[in-house]
Amino acid sequence: MKHAVIVGGGISGLSAAYELDKAGVPYTLIERAPSLGGVIRTNRIGGSTIEAGPDSFISQKPAALELIRELGMADQVIGSNDHLRITFLQRHGRLVPLPDGLMMMIPTKVWPMVRTPLFGWGTKIRMGLEYFRKPGVFPDRSVAEFVRDHFGQETVDYLAEPLLAGVYGGDPRELSVLSTLPRFVEMERKHGSLTKAALLAKPPAKATPGAPTLFRTLKNGLGSLVEALQPKQTVLHGEAAEAVERTSSGFRVRRGGDWIEASHVVFAGPAYEAGRLLDGRLGELLGSIAYASSATVALGYRKAQIGEMKGFGILVPGVERKRMRACTFVSNKFSGRVEDGYEVIRCFVGGIADEGVLDLSDDAIVATLREELRELVGITAAPEFAVVERWRRAMAQYTVGHNARWEEIQGLAAKVPGVYLAGNGYRGIGIPDCIEMGRAAGRAIVTDPQP
Ligand SMILES: Cc1cc2nc3c(=O)[nH]c(=O)nc-3n(C[C@H](O)[C@H](O)[C@H](O)COP(=O)(O)OP(=O)(O)OC[C@H]3O[C@@H](n4cnc5c(N)ncnc54)[C@H](O)[C@@H]3O)c2cc1C
């Protein structure tokens, strides 16, 4: 008889469990932490709904919306206030709005680029000349090499680095362009110029109130998705899976000193945990996928103390040498999240270049952020609350060569029937990617003809 063990109760493991529950396949889910959800957790502070980890998911990848619809929660989906979207970048200590018409780091409008103080003339001329590049195919290279090649170093420092720091907490000199920006590689292969390719593509619809938005979330926070995914079968909290062994009938997984028999095992934690539990070349490759640590810090103020903040938030490029890497003005980004009369500034620190910040005390982190916000936006008031959430080794780094490594991992895993991988270490770091991979693992177990 089938009995699966799922190691890890983040969104990947919960999505696998959801498929097994639907089909009535028995399983045990082992989660090291006292609660489920992994990095997805929503805090309620006063009258505000504040995300401890991720705050939204991208709607272009359908897996999250599909699951939410299946769970009967479609009416709870809200979009970001894109008609109000302005993102500021810190440059030489000042705030500069991101110019209109940027598709990540690809300029698609001339005048906003000509007028922006974000770049010098050398970069602006280079951006214009990029239009005349010929198509080409290159081996995998770093995001920094790729962007520098197209638009110059200033674009790496003031666009690619801060944008990718927000998603991966990573270093563009290490991250693989093929794994993190595959669409841009395809554009380069077909058109040479990214600007030309972007102009040929359908322009994004103008943001208007009520129009579908790129980033969506749930009215009561992403934690409500975790609540709706509560597993219906055995969940063992509070202790990690310690070891996995092959047996004549499948596997056994040790947890809290006891062995649990399993016909199938889903490794739904970080890749390095799967690497620790699996041996040989497969374990070695999984263990070689790097992860970055980061922390979010929610600072709650009365609006009367700090005035109206403009835009969605601020990105701080690494070259500006600050500890705050980004912040979001939560009440501007999502309606109904922050209690009337209040503002919550959600700051991000850490990432691969500054993991040491997680070892500082909460007070020290908050003091540093307050000082940096004072310099940047003139806030001198003390926050009414400050909540620091640390996420150690939680963000996978798809470094150069990642796709080749992942192919080898898939080949080796396929030789161990009954072993499944799900999580953010492989094919995508976002919530929709993790849901898709978790559900695929669950479905594969359901349809496996082996008992
Ligand atoms: C601060 C932050 C902000 C983010 N923002 C966004 C965003 O806005 N939008 C978006 O789409 N994505 C975002 N992401 C990425 C996304 O949230 C994650 O990639 C995704 O939620 C990971 O889910 P997971 O289940 O694969 O892993 P996790 O959430 O890390 O869960 C893995 C679970 O496995 C458990 N575990 C590990 N080892 C063991 C073991 N040996 N035994 C038992 N249990 C174990 C852990 O305790 C953990 O609960 C963000 C990530 C972070 C850290």
The ligand as an SDF file (V2000), in Angstrom:
LIG
                    3D

 53 58  0  0  0  0  0  0  0  0999 V2000
   11.5240   37.2640    2.8450 C   0  0  0  0  0  0  0  0  0  0  0  0
   10.9930   36.5570    1.6100 C   0  0  0  0  0  0  0  0  0  0  0  0
   10.1430   37.2340    0.7600 C   0  0  0  0  0  0  0  0  0  0  0  0
    9.6400   36.5910   -0.3810 C   0  0  0  0  0  0  0  0  0  0  0  0
    8.7640   37.2660   -1.1770 N   0  0  0  0  0  0  0  0  0  0  0  0
    8.1260   36.6000   -2.1780 C   0  0  0  0  0  0  0  0  0  0  0  0
    7.0310   37.1940   -2.8550 C   0  0  0  0  0  0  0  0  0  0  0  0
    6.6060   38.3080   -2.5510 O   0  0  0  0  0  0  0  0  0  0  0  0
    6.4350   36.4660   -3.8480 N   0  0  0  0  0  0  0  0  0  0  0  0
    6.8290   35.1900   -4.1710 C   0  0  0  0  0  0  0  0  0  0  0  0
    6.2490   34.5730   -5.0750 O   0  0  0  0  0  0  0  0  0  0  0  0
    7.8570   34.5940   -3.5170 N   0  0  0  0  0  0  0  0  0  0  0  0
    8.4920   35.2530   -2.5240 C   0  0  0  0  0  0  0  0  0  0  0  0
    9.4830   34.6350   -1.8150 N   0  0  0  0  0  0  0  0  0  0  0  0
    9.8610   33.2730   -2.1840 C   0  0  0  0  0  0  0  0  0  0  0  0
    8.8100   32.2400   -1.7700 C   0  0  0  0  0  0  0  0  0  0  0  0
    8.0560   32.7110   -0.6950 O   0  0  0  0  0  0  0  0  0  0  0  0
    9.4920   30.9300   -1.3720 C   0  0  0  0  0  0  0  0  0  0  0  0
   10.3840   30.5170   -2.3700 O   0  0  0  0  0  0  0  0  0  0  0  0
    8.4790   29.8120   -1.1210 C   0  0  0  0  0  0  0  0  0  0  0  0
    7.4560   30.2080   -0.2430 O   0  0  0  0  0  0  0  0  0  0  0  0
    9.2410   28.6040   -0.5990 C   0  0  0  0  0  0  0  0  0  0  0  0
    8.3510   27.5830   -0.2400 O   0  0  0  0  0  0  0  0  0  0  0  0
    8.9160   26.1360    0.1290 P   0  0  0  0  0  0  0  0  0  0  0  0
    7.8060   25.3420    0.6780 O   0  0  0  0  0  0  0  0  0  0  0  0
    9.6110   25.5700   -1.0530 O   0  0  0  0  0  0  0  0  0  0  0  0
   10.0550   26.3990    1.2000 O   0  0  0  0  0  0  0  0  0  0  0  0
    9.9410   26.9780    2.6800 P   0  0  0  0  0  0  0  0  0  0  0  0
    8.8800   27.9790    2.8100 O   0  0  0  0  0  0  0  0  0  0  0  0
   11.3390   27.3680    3.0340 O   0  0  0  0  0  0  0  0  0  0  0  0
    9.5070   25.7190    3.5340 O   0  0  0  0  0  0  0  0  0  0  0  0
   10.3470   24.6220    3.7300 C   0  0  0  0  0  0  0  0  0  0  0  0
    9.9350   23.9750    5.0430 C   0  0  0  0  0  0  0  0  0  0  0  0
   10.7030   22.7930    5.2240 O   0  0  0  0  0  0  0  0  0  0  0  0
   11.0150   22.6850    6.5950 C   0  0  0  0  0  0  0  0  0  0  0  0
   12.1830   21.8050    6.7100 N   0  0  0  0  0  0  0  0  0  0  0  0
   13.4340   22.0190    6.2520 C   0  0  0  0  0  0  0  0  0  0  0  0
   14.2020   20.9420    6.5110 N   0  0  0  0  0  0  0  0  0  0  0  0
   13.4200   20.0360    7.1380 C   0  0  0  0  0  0  0  0  0  0  0  0
   13.6500   18.7150    7.6340 C   0  0  0  0  0  0  0  0  0  0  0  0
   14.8330   18.1080    7.5640 N   0  0  0  0  0  0  0  0  0  0  0  0
   12.6100   18.0710    8.2140 N   0  0  0  0  0  0  0  0  0  0  0  0
   11.3780   18.6560    8.3220 C   0  0  0  0  0  0  0  0  0  0  0  0
   11.1230   19.9160    7.8510 N   0  0  0  0  0  0  0  0  0  0  0  0
   12.1260   20.5720    7.2690 C   0  0  0  0  0  0  0  0  0  0  0  0
   11.2650   24.0960    7.0440 C   0  0  0  0  0  0  0  0  0  0  0  0
   11.1050   24.2450    8.4400 O   0  0  0  0  0  0  0  0  0  0  0  0
   10.2100   24.8630    6.2330 C   0  0  0  0  0  0  0  0  0  0  0  0
    9.0020   25.0250    6.9640 O   0  0  0  0  0  0  0  0  0  0  0  0
   10.0200   35.2530   -0.6720 C   0  0  0  0  0  0  0  0  0  0  0  0
   10.9020   34.5740    0.1790 C   0  0  0  0  0  0  0  0  0  0  0  0
   11.3730   35.2060    1.3220 C   0  0  0  0  0  0  0  0  0  0  0  0
   12.2950   34.4620    2.2480 C   0  0  0  0  0  0  0  0  0  0  0  0
  1  2  1  0
  2  3  1  0
  2 52  2  0
  3  4  2  0
  4  5  1  0
  4 50  1  0
  5  6  2  0
  6  7  1  0
  6 13  1  0
  7  8  2  0
  7  9  1  0
  9 10  1  0
 10 11  2  0
 10 12  1  0
 12 13  2  0
 13 14  1  0
 14 15  1  0
 14 50  1  0
 15 16  1  0
 16 17  1  0
 16 18  1  0
 18 19  1  0
 18 20  1  0
 20 21  1  0
 20 22  1  0
 22 23  1  0
 23 24  1  0
 24 25  2  0
 24 26  1  0
 24 27  1  0
 27 28  1  0
 28 29  2  0
 28 30  1  0
 28 31  1  0
 31 32  1  0
 32 33  1  0
 33 34  1  0
 33 48  1  0
 34 35  1  0
 35 36  1  0
 35 46  1  0
 36 37  1  0
 36 45  1  0
 37 38  2  0
 38 39  1  0
 39 40  1  0
 39 45  2  0
 40 41  1  0
 40 42  2  0
 42 43  1  0
 43 44  2  0
 44 45  1  0
 46 47  1  0
 46 48  1  0
 48 49  1  0
 50 51  2  0
 51 52  1  0
 52 53  1  0
M  END
$$$$
